Amino acid sequence: ADEFAKRLWGDCYLDPESRTFKRTAKECGRKGVDRTFVEFCLKPVYKVYSAILASSSPAALDKQLRSAGIRLKKKELKMNAQE
């Protein structure tokens, strides 16, 4: 875990094909490769955030959050995230 944590910061990219870390995006076999921090930290947070804002029913939101290991009280699920 410590080695992985070191690779989250700075110019470090995960090559999706070889599953190895590279120092530049050009070293990866394709375009559009994000830094490891973006890939493993920011993208998951953005997905949860957009799911919360787009969710029309508390039951659907609860199902998504539970799949990620997040539990909310019924009162919290009924709150309006856009306020």
PyMOL commands that set and color helices and strands:
alter all, ss='L'
color gray80, all
select helices_A, chain A and resi 2-7+25-27+36-54+58-67+74-77
alter helices_A, ss='H'
color red, helices_A
select strands_A, chain A and resi 13-15+20-22
alter strands_A, ss='S'
color yellow, strands_A
deselect
rebuild
show_as cartoon
